Amino acid sequence: MNALVETLGALLLLAGALLCLLAAVGVLRLPDFFLRTHAATKAGVAGSGLVLLGVAALLGEPGVWLKAALAVLFLLLTTPVAGHLIGRAGYVSGVPLWRGTHEDALAGVLPRAGEPDAEADGDGHADGPPVQRVVLALAHGPFIDAAIAQAVLLAQRHGAELHGVAVIDVPRLQNVGPVPIGAGWHAQRMREHRIAQARRAAADVLQRFEAAARASGLRWSARLDEGAPRALLRERCDAHTQLVLAAGAWFDQGVLGLRVDVAQRLDLALPRPLRVLG
């Protein structure tokens, strides 16, 4: 009988330790805040609970069993609630979803920081012509995934078409500063290298946008433009178009590492004020 109890205790300890290990790997490797929270809460309840029960089985004293049972009950009552509150706080504060997310079940249920809402946007009819197109200017940066998700929500809210335009600021990338005599060839190579890097980054951003657009059910299009961002974006906007941009990035596509106030830098006078998302 003692051998059976010891074997059971050892198995419980092993199972609990394995769950804690898997949860730790999940916290390190899962791609977004919400998935990592899911892994952490599983370790808190299942992993720790099994370890406590394993210790109680090995010691075999009634007092230890009582303490272990109370601790497991406490974990069951508190950890799911704490996990729910942490996840809710992260969602409401605008923590970005994993870019592979196909559906946001809480869209329209909970408010979300940076999310377009009815009060901020209106219904598109009271203050002017209805929004028929949402144009997202795509620039590689830390908030691009959040901006894509919010642009999709904005287009869905208005029943509008969704257009993604990845812009490469060629004039900026070609400006390498004063070139010493005899260094023209190296300067040209630098320009070409910068533009090639920007094209790769823009292609990655376009792929992210296309994946979100395909899953949205909206009419959509995507394209790559090269030139002066201000002129390229201004020609795409009319009274029926809402231009949106990702915060904290410029159209060097991350090559130059610029972090600017994109709305102030563009300084566009548009029929509808542009929106910065992220």
Secondary structure, 3 states (H helix, E strand, C coil): CHHHHHHHHHHHHHHHHHHHHHHHHHHHHCCCHHHHHHHHHHHHHHHHHHHHHHHHHHHCCHHHHHHHHHHHHHHHHHHHHHHHHHHHHHHHCCCCCCCCCCCCCCECCECCCCCCCHHHHCCCCCCCCCCCEEEEEECCCCCHHHHHHHHHHHHHHHCCEEEEEEEEEHHHHHCCCCCCCCCHHHHHHHHHHHHHHHHHHHHHHHHHHHHHHHHHCCCEEEEEEEECHHHHHHCCCCCCEEEEEECCCCCCCCCCCCCCCHHHHHCCCCCCCCEEEC
